[in-house]
Amino acid sequence: MQKDKTAILILDDGSVFQGFSFGYEKSVAGEVVFNTAMMGYPESLTDPSYAGQLMTLTFPLVGNYGVPSRTFSKNGVATFMESERIHAEAIIISDYSREYSHWNAEESLGDWLKSEQVPGIYGIDTRALTKLLREKGSMKGKIVIDNQDVEFIDPNLINQVARVSCKEVITYPGPEGSKRVVLLDCGVKHNIIRSLLKRNITLIRVPWDYDFNQLEFDGLFLSNGPGDPDTCDAAVQHIRKALEGNKPICGICMGNQLLAKAGGAKIYKLKYGHRSHNQPVRLVGTNQCFITSQNHGYAVDNESLGIDWEPLFVNMNDGTNEGIKHKSKPFFSAQFHPEACSGPTDTEFMFDKFVEML
């Protein structure tokens, strides 16, 4: 019987949860958040939007289907993951399954964490932890192993987007004569890249603070990303300049918030965010609802939208903004993930709508 080292989760309100290490053995700090999805831990761990966060999974059994291969297509896009590496600072779970079985699995979750030097802690009462986070909100926390204490960190005070964005312009050629779309990389999930490329466009992926207005393009796509959108003023300024024109603009998650900020709206931090595969949203002005995958801790203030803008979707659980659109120009966005990897793909039509506008 393998004996794992004791690991302790400490929250900044003084709460302590004792568990065991099953990943890389180092102490780490960040913001403790929870995800209520029942599956998709390889995709969530590699989602750059989790940078700076200690990810708690509420589903009790984790690891039972292992981890797929870390392979990439010729253009550098991950085959199964959502980026090149794990971005979450750590993973917190209730019960770890050492035995795994899946046609696509190549290694265990624990071995993957160790190879990427990311801690994992199991044996935690994740139900009690989640109830505490729902009551008090997401909070700073740290996982301590081998009594190697670390300081609490507020990752939202750091420009997380700058950490995860690409560092140079990357072009993904499409068919000859295809439309050219600039992808502002704020921490893009690779399934967004896959979803755009399969619609036969040429994609120009640029760093978060790159002045894309100097390029020739037919449309602008604003990606998801981690942290506080208020740290991304350079991106907002470039988007604001693009709003003076009429080229189609679409945003997802962080992209929704940056588009709103460029249009003059305000952003605020949610108490504990939306991180799940089952968030219901309604298309404003209709009774049409969709089940969506989400991962964000901030939201657009509907009341602060200017006269040229209006909400596009609204969250059916708490009434928060889930997307905006311009009243006369081809600008729109979604707070949820239409590419939903993993999660429901009910809203993938958002990509079709954007490409049709080009």
SULFEN-V233942 format. One record per pair of residues at least 24 apart in sequence whose ideal C-beta (glycine too) atoms are under 10 Angstrom apart, sorted by the first residue. I is the first residue (numbers start at 1). J is the second residue. If there is no record, write none. Layout:
i->[I;I]
j->[J;J]
This chain:
i->[2;2;4;4;4;4;4;4;5;5;5;6;6;6;6;6;6;7;7;7;7;7;7;7;7;7;7;7;7;8;8;8;8;8;8;8;8;9;9;9;9;9;9;9;9;9;9;9;10;10;10;10;10;10;10;10;11;11;11;11;11;11;11;11;11;11;12;12;12;12;12;12;12;13;13;13;13;13;15;15;15;15;15;15;15;16;17;17;17;17;17;17;17;17;17;17;17;17;18;18;18;18;19;19;19;19;19;19;19;19;19;19;19;19;20;20;20;20;20;20;20;21;21;21;21;21;21;21;21;21;21;21;21;22;22;22;22;22;22;22;22;22;22;22;22;22;22;22;22;22;23;23;23;23;23;23;23;23;23;23;23;23;23;23;23;23;23;23;23;23;24;24;24;24;24;24;24;24;24;24;24;24;24;25;25;25;25;25;25;25;26;26;26;26;26;26;26;26;26;26;27;27;27;27;27;27;27;27;27;27;27;28;28;28;28;28;28;28;28;28;28;28;28;28;28;28;29;29;29;29;29;29;29;29;29;29;29;29;29;29;29;30;30;30;30;30;30;30;30;30;30;30;30;30;30;31;31;31;31;31;31;31;31;31;31;31;31;31;31;31;32;32;32;32;32;32;32;32;32;32;32;32;32;32;32;33;33;33;33;33;33;33;33;33;33;33;33;33;34;34;34;34;34;34;34;34;34;34;34;34;34;34;35;35;35;35;35;35;35;35;35;35;35;36;36;36;36;36;36;36;37;37;37;37;37;37;37;37;37;38;38;38;38;38;39;39;39;39;39;40;40;40;40;40;40;40;41;41;41;41;41;41;41;41;42;42;42;42;42;42;42;42;42;42;42;42;42;42;42;43;43;43;43;43;43;43;43;43;43;43;43;43;43;44;44;44;44;44;44;44;44;44;44;44;44;45;45;45;45;45;45;45;45;45;45;45;45;45;45;45;46;46;46;46;46;46;46;46;46;46;46;46;46;46;46;47;47;47;47;47;47;47;47;47;47;47;47;47;47;47;47;47;47;47;47;47;48;48;48;48;48;48;48;48;48;48;48;48;48;48;48;48;48;48;48;48;48;48;49;49;49;49;49;49;49;49;49;49;49;49;49;49;49;49;49;49;49;49;49;49;49;49;50;50;50;50;50;50;50;50;50;50;50;50;50;50;51;51;51;51;51;51;51;51;51;51;51;51;51;51;51;52;52;52;52;52;52;52;52;52;52;52;52;52;52;53;53;53;53;53;53;53;53;53;53;53;53;53;53;53;53;54;54;54;54;54;54;54;54;54;54;54;54;54;55;55;55;55;55;55;55;55;55;55;55;56;56;56;56;56;56;56;56;56;56;56;56;56;56;57;57;57;57;57;57;57;57;58;58;58;58;58;58;58;58;59;59;59;59;60;60;60;60;60;61;61;61;61;61;62;62;62;62;62;62;62;62;62;62;62;63;63;63;63;63;63;63;63;63;63;63;63;63;63;63;64;64;64;64;64;64;64;64;64;64;64;65;65;65;65;65;65;65;65;66;66;66;66;66;66;66;66;66;66;66;66;66;66;67;67;67;67;67;67;67;67;67;67;67;67;67;68;68;68;68;68;68;68;69;69;69;69;70;70;70;70;70;71;72;73;73;73;73;73;75;75;75;75;75;75;75;75;76;76;76;76;76;77;77;77;77;77;77;77;78;78;78;78;78;79;79;79;80;80;80;80;80;81;81;81;81;82;82;82;82;82;82;82;82;82;82;82;82;83;83;83;83;83;84;85;85;85;85;86;86;86;86;86;86;87;87;87;87;87;87;87;88;88;88;88;88;89;89;89;89;89;89;89;90;90;90;90;90;90;90;91;91;91;91;91;91;92;92;92;92;92;92;92;92;92;92;92;93;93;93;93;93;93;94;94;94;94;94;94;94;95;95;95;95;96;96;96;96;97;119;119;119;121;130;133;133;133;134;134;135;135;136;136;137;137;137;137;137;137;138;138;138;138;138;138;138;139;154;155;155;155;156;156;156;156;156;156;156;156;157;157;157;158;158;158;158;159;159;159;159;159;159;159;159;159;159;160;160;160;160;160;160;160;160;160;161;161;161;161;161;161;161;161;161;161;161;161;161;161;161;161;161;161;161;162;162;162;162;162;162;162;162;162;162;163;163;163;163;163;164;164;164;164;164;165;165;165;165;165;165;165;165;165;165;166;166;166;166;166;167;168;168;168;168;169;169;169;169;169;169;169;170;170;170;170;170;171;171;171;171;171;172;172;172;172;172;172;172;173;173;173;173;173;174;174;174;174;174;174;175;175;175;176;177;178;178;178;178;179;179;179;179;179;179;179;179;180;180;180;180;180;180;180;181;181;181;181;181;181;181;181;181;181;181;181;182;182;182;182;182;182;182;182;182;182;182;182;182;182;182;183;183;183;183;183;183;183;183;184;184;184;184;184;184;184;184;184;184;184;184;184;184;184;184;184;184;184;185;185;185;185;185;185;185;186;186;186;186;186;186;186;186;186;186;186;186;186;186;186;186;187;187;187;187;187;187;187;188;188;188;188;188;188;188;188;188;189;189;189;189;189;189;189;189;189;189;190;190;191;191;191;191;191;191;191;192;192;192;192;192;192;192;192;192;192;192;193;193;193;194;194;195;195;195;195;195;195;195;195;195;195;195;195;196;196;196;196;196;196;198;199;199;199;199;199;199;200;201;201;201;201;206;207;207;208;208;208;208;208;208;209;209;209;209;209;210;210;210;211;211;211;211;212;212;212;212;213;213;213;213;213;213;214;217;217;217;218;218;218;218;218;219;219;219;219;219;219;219;219;219;220;220;220;220;220;220;220;220;220;220;221;221;221;221;221;221;221;221;221;221;222;222;222;222;222;222;222;222;222;222;222;222;222;223;223;223;223;223;223;224;224;224;224;224;224;224;224;224;224;224;224;225;225;225;225;225;225;225;226;226;226;226;226;227;227;227;228;228;228;228;228;228;229;229;229;229;229;229;229;229;229;229;229;229;229;230;230;230;230;230;230;232;232;232;233;233;235;235;236;236;236;236;237;237;238;239;239;240;242;243;243;243;243;244;245;246;246;246;246;247;247;247;247;247;248;248;248;248;248;248;248;248;248;248;249;249;249;249;249;249;249;249;250;250;250;250;250;250;250;250;250;250;250;250;250;251;251;251;251;251;251;251;251;252;252;252;252;252;252;252;252;252;252;253;253;253;253;253;253;253;253;253;253;254;254;254;254;254;255;255;255;256;256;256;256;256;256;256;256;256;256;256;256;256;256;256;257;257;257;257;257;257;257;257;258;259;259;259;259;259;259;259;259;259;260;260;260;260;260;260;260;260;260;260;260;260;260;261;261;262;263;263;263;263;263;263;263;263;263;263;264;264;264;264;264;264;265;265;265;265;265;265;265;265;265;265;266;266;266;266;266;266;267;267;267;267;267;267;268;268;268;268;268;268;269;269;269;270;270;270;270;270;270;271;271;272;273;273;273;274;274;274;274;274;274;274;274;276;276;277;277;277;277;277;278;278;278;279;279;279;279;279;279;279;279;279;279;279;280;280;280;280;280;281;281;281;281;281;281;281;281;281;281;281;281;281;281;281;282;282;282;282;282;282;282;283;283;283;283;283;283;283;284;284;284;284;284;284;284;284;284;284;285;285;285;288;289;289;289;289;290;290;290;290;290;290;290;290;290;290;291;291;291;291;291;291;291;291;292;292;292;292;292;292;292;292;292;292;292;292;293;293;293;293;293;293;293;293;293;293;293;293;294;294;294;294;294;294;294;295;295;295;296;296;296;296;298;299;300;300;300;312;313;313;322;323;323;330;330;330;330;331;332]
j->[98;110;96;110;120;121;122;123;121;145;146;121;123;144;145;146;147;90;92;119;120;121;122;123;124;143;144;145;146;121;124;142;143;144;145;147;149;54;56;90;92;121;124;129;141;142;143;144;140;141;142;143;144;149;150;152;54;129;132;133;136;139;140;141;142;152;136;139;140;141;142;152;154;132;136;139;140;141;128;129;132;133;136;139;141;144;56;92;121;123;124;125;126;128;129;132;141;143;121;123;124;125;92;93;94;96;120;121;122;123;124;125;126;143;96;120;121;122;123;124;145;90;110;113;114;119;120;121;122;123;143;145;146;62;63;91;93;96;98;108;109;110;111;113;114;119;120;121;122;123;86;90;91;96;109;110;111;112;113;114;115;116;117;118;119;120;121;122;143;145;86;90;110;112;113;114;115;116;117;118;119;120;145;114;117;119;120;145;146;148;90;117;118;119;143;144;145;146;148;150;90;119;142;143;144;145;146;147;148;149;150;54;89;90;117;118;119;121;141;142;143;144;145;148;150;153;54;89;90;140;141;142;143;144;149;150;151;152;153;154;155;54;55;88;89;90;140;141;142;143;150;152;153;154;155;55;89;138;139;140;141;152;153;154;155;156;226;227;273;297;56;89;90;92;129;130;132;133;138;139;140;141;142;143;272;88;92;130;133;137;138;139;141;272;273;275;295;297;58;92;126;129;130;131;132;133;134;138;272;273;275;276;59;88;91;130;273;274;275;276;277;294;295;130;274;275;276;277;278;279;275;276;277;278;293;294;295;342;343;62;276;277;278;342;64;65;277;342;343;82;277;293;340;341;342;343;65;67;88;91;93;109;112;342;66;67;68;70;78;80;81;82;86;104;105;109;112;341;342;68;78;80;81;82;83;189;190;191;293;340;341;342;343;82;86;87;88;91;275;277;293;295;341;342;343;81;82;83;85;86;87;88;90;91;109;112;113;116;118;120;70;78;80;81;82;83;84;85;86;87;88;116;189;190;341;81;82;83;86;87;88;164;187;188;189;190;191;224;225;226;253;275;295;337;341;342;82;83;84;85;87;88;160;161;163;164;165;185;186;187;188;189;190;223;224;225;226;254;82;83;87;88;160;161;164;186;187;188;189;223;224;225;226;227;253;254;275;294;295;296;297;337;82;86;87;88;89;90;91;155;160;164;187;226;275;295;83;86;87;88;89;155;158;160;161;163;164;187;225;226;227;87;88;89;153;154;155;156;157;158;160;163;164;226;227;87;88;89;90;91;138;141;155;156;160;226;227;273;275;295;297;88;89;90;91;92;119;121;138;140;141;142;143;155;86;87;88;89;90;91;92;93;120;275;295;90;91;92;93;94;121;124;126;129;130;133;138;141;275;91;92;93;94;124;126;130;275;93;94;126;127;129;130;275;276;93;94;95;126;93;94;95;126;127;93;94;95;96;97;91;92;93;94;95;96;97;109;120;122;126;91;93;95;96;97;98;99;100;108;109;110;112;113;120;122;95;96;97;98;99;100;101;102;105;108;109;97;100;101;102;103;104;105;109;97;99;100;101;102;104;105;106;107;108;109;110;111;112;100;102;104;105;106;107;108;109;110;111;112;113;115;102;103;104;105;106;107;112;104;105;106;107;106;107;112;115;116;106;190;172;190;193;194;197;170;171;172;173;193;194;197;203;170;172;190;193;205;170;172;190;191;193;194;197;189;190;191;193;194;104;190;194;104;106;190;191;341;189;190;191;341;187;188;189;190;191;192;193;194;224;339;341;342;164;187;188;189;190;190;116;117;118;164;112;113;115;116;117;118;116;118;160;163;164;187;226;113;118;119;120;226;118;119;141;142;143;153;155;118;119;120;121;141;142;143;118;119;120;121;122;143;119;120;121;122;123;124;126;129;130;141;143;120;121;122;123;124;126;122;123;124;125;126;127;129;122;123;124;126;120;121;122;123;122;143;144;145;145;272;271;272;273;271;272;271;272;271;272;269;270;271;272;273;297;269;270;271;272;273;275;297;272;228;226;227;228;226;227;228;230;231;269;297;298;227;228;231;226;227;228;231;208;209;226;227;228;230;231;232;233;234;186;187;225;226;227;228;231;232;254;185;186;187;207;208;209;223;224;225;226;227;228;229;231;232;234;235;254;258;186;187;207;208;209;225;227;231;232;234;187;208;225;226;227;188;208;225;226;227;205;206;207;208;209;210;223;225;232;235;205;206;207;208;210;207;205;206;207;210;204;205;206;207;210;212;215;203;204;205;206;207;202;203;204;205;206;196;197;201;202;203;204;205;197;201;202;203;204;198;199;200;201;202;203;200;201;202;202;202;202;203;218;358;203;217;218;219;248;355;357;358;204;215;216;217;218;219;358;205;217;218;219;220;221;247;248;250;354;355;358;206;210;212;213;215;216;217;218;219;220;221;222;242;247;249;212;217;219;220;221;222;223;255;208;209;210;212;220;221;222;223;225;232;235;238;239;242;249;251;254;255;258;210;221;222;223;224;225;235;222;223;224;225;226;227;229;232;235;251;252;253;254;255;257;258;223;224;225;226;227;253;254;221;222;223;224;225;252;253;254;255;223;224;225;252;253;295;337;339;340;341;339;341;337;338;339;340;341;342;345;221;223;224;252;253;255;337;338;339;341;351;221;223;339;339;341;252;338;339;340;341;345;348;350;351;352;354;355;221;250;339;351;354;355;351;351;352;354;355;356;358;355;351;354;355;358;238;234;235;232;234;235;238;254;258;233;234;235;237;238;234;235;238;235;237;238;241;238;239;241;242;238;239;241;242;244;245;238;242;247;358;247;248;355;357;358;247;248;249;250;330;354;355;357;358;245;247;248;249;250;251;255;259;331;354;248;249;250;251;252;255;333;351;354;355;249;250;251;252;253;254;255;256;257;258;259;262;333;251;252;253;254;255;258;251;252;253;254;255;256;257;295;296;335;337;339;252;253;254;255;257;258;296;253;254;295;296;297;254;297;298;254;257;267;269;297;298;253;254;255;256;257;258;259;260;261;267;296;298;300;257;261;266;267;269;298;257;258;261;258;261;261;262;260;261;262;263;261;262;262;263;331;264;331;308;326;329;331;329;329;328;329;330;331;329;330;331;357;358;329;330;331;332;353;354;355;356;357;358;326;329;330;331;332;333;354;357;325;330;331;332;333;334;338;350;351;353;354;355;357;323;324;331;332;333;334;335;354;323;333;334;335;336;337;338;339;350;351;294;295;296;298;333;334;335;336;337;338;295;296;298;333;335;333;334;335;296;298;299;300;312;313;321;322;323;324;332;333;334;335;336;296;298;299;300;321;324;333;335;333;300;309;323;324;325;326;331;332;333;299;300;301;302;304;305;306;309;321;323;324;333;335;300;304;331;300;304;305;306;308;309;324;326;331;333;304;305;306;307;308;309;300;301;302;303;304;305;306;309;321;324;300;301;302;303;304;305;298;299;300;301;304;321;298;299;300;301;304;320;297;298;299;296;297;298;299;318;320;297;318;297;297;298;299;299;315;317;318;320;322;335;336;317;343;337;340;342;343;344;317;343;344;315;316;317;318;320;322;335;336;337;343;344;314;315;316;317;322;312;313;314;315;316;317;320;321;322;323;334;335;336;346;347;311;313;314;315;316;319;322;311;312;313;314;322;323;347;310;311;312;313;314;321;322;323;324;325;310;311;312;313;313;314;316;346;316;322;334;336;338;344;346;347;349;350;316;336;340;343;344;345;346;347;322;334;335;336;337;338;340;343;344;345;346;347;336;337;338;339;340;341;342;343;344;345;346;347;322;334;335;336;337;340;343;336;337;343;320;335;336;337;335;335;324;333;335;350;347;350;347;347;350;354;356;357;358;357;357]
